[in-house]
């Protein structure tokens, strides 16, 4: 471990997606290596009326840095701890003062590094402002704490912070830098625009595709940071190949994502959570669909970011839909789609039914909430077009379009407390650099299905006999031309689980937990130590 490690991300104390899970679960392993040697840097997006539920403020930390550190451009910081296992140090940055400086900063980045900000739009300026502000904060804290810059490592996650890495090289060149891409911006864009990534993978040129897809600025920034970092890392061999092809650089270290067992409840609590949450999920499914769902129903779910194709939500729906009239199923299946969307409000008719009030049949009896964009939401439109949840269907679809933070207005149970209630999860991603959702699933003893295009799925294939009985996880092959075959494979896995006896399901759950134990951060943190060594050596070499 370095004397001081700063790690900067948009998702520090800001729960948006998988990177939050990466950092928040990694924190304890870093603390065990060297207590309070790691300081996470995140954006201060909060107010007194809307405080972060994950941040505990302590103004005296870091030698009173919050009030004593002098920062330019009206920047300010708050110091505290992240409310996750390990309770790591956190600095939240108010970075709005950087916005007036951005034209000059963009000009400097073009002159020094060739970063093209000319074609920027959307969230580009916001990410760059935060990244640069973070670099200025790291320099100020290094000086305030009187630490030799050569004993500091500055780690930046994703393109949204990468301009901070370039700024760091300019203002504190003796500090080693690490850049981690969790998914290349251009790779995600290729897939998000419906283009075949894999059939033509070796023919793609990242710069050319960035021009075609109007991604020039983000791609230019990310590619430059990858080349300029003292150590460039990514989270899986799958994404390492993508970086080689699209960013013209192979990461020096692959740092797979681990998980912290402290998030998983003990057996007794797990059983009580399973019982309570199953009842709530079954009540919701029965009230919404108008059918009485039995207690022994197979509860299946997918979750994560709302990327209809990339996350395999389309494949999840179509594979489960093929089982709607399968008479060989020994018990009904409830398929939950737990993916946040543009939510309006909980459906009052559903709430009335849950409260025991009689109501006429619900319109669109598959969505727990109304949406602002029901005519353009891909999931809503697909379920509506399939006319799901008919009286004789063996599969019932429930769309829960919210972040499950315990305050969605219908389920009102946080995601991790809900997981034990499930019997199977399915994440058949077309594009997935790692895949935290299947790892979380097996950590909570829930068997899962991943895809071979996810880093997690590739890890399962490489290191385990990929069956439910032996490792609690199975992997479906995904290409640009096997959609129907993949859907059939998933349907067969669901059917196999539905007809399996109870003792077999217990075996699957135990195997899942055992596999998750092989992905503990205490085991995977060694890859980050490799990255620290690479960064320090290359930094020393460039400063000679």
RARA-V291832 format. One record per run of one state. SS is the DSSP state (~ for helix, > for strand, _ for the rest). FROM is the first residue (numbers start at 1). TO is the last residue. If there is no record, write none. Layout:
# RARA-V291832
SS|FROM|TO ; SS|FROM|TO
This chain:
# RARA-V291832
_|1|3 ; >|4|8 ; _|9|17 ; ~|18|33 ; _|34|37 ; >|38|43 ; _|44|54 ; >|55|57 ; _|58|60 ; ~|61|68 ; _|69|75 ; >|76|82 ; _|83|88 ; >|89|94 ; _|95|95 ; ~|96|113 ; _|114|123 ; ~|124|144 ; _|145|148 ; ~|149|151 ; >|152|157 ; _|158|158 ; ~|159|171 ; _|172|175 ; >|176|181 ; _|182|184 ; ~|185|192 ; _|193|200 ; ~|201|203 ; _|204|205 ; ~|206|212 ; _|213|215 ; ~|216|228 ; _|229|230 ; >|231|234 ; _|235|236 ; ~|237|246 ; _|247|252 ; >|253|254 ; _|255|258 ; >|259|259 ; _|260|260 ; ~|261|263 ; _|264|266 ; ~|267|289 ; _|290|297 ; >|298|304 ; _|305|312 ; ~|313|321 ; _|322|332 ; >|333|339 ; _|340|342 ; >|343|346 ; _|347|347 ; ~|348|354 ; _|355|366 ; >|367|367 ; _|368|368 ; >|369|371 ; _|372|377 ; ~|378|386 ; _|387|394 ; >|395|399 ; _|400|404 ; >|405|405 ; _|406|413 ; >|414|414 ; ~|415|419 ; _|420|423 ; >|424|426 ; _|427|431 ; >|432|432 ; _|433|435 ; ~|436|443 ; _|444|447 ; >|448|451 ; _|452|453 ; >|454|454 ; ~|455|463 ; _|464|467 ; ~|468|471 ; _|472|472 ; >|473|476 ; _|477|482 ; ~|483|499 ; _|500|501 ; ~|502|517 ; _|518|519 ; >|520|520 ; ~|521|542 ; _|543|544
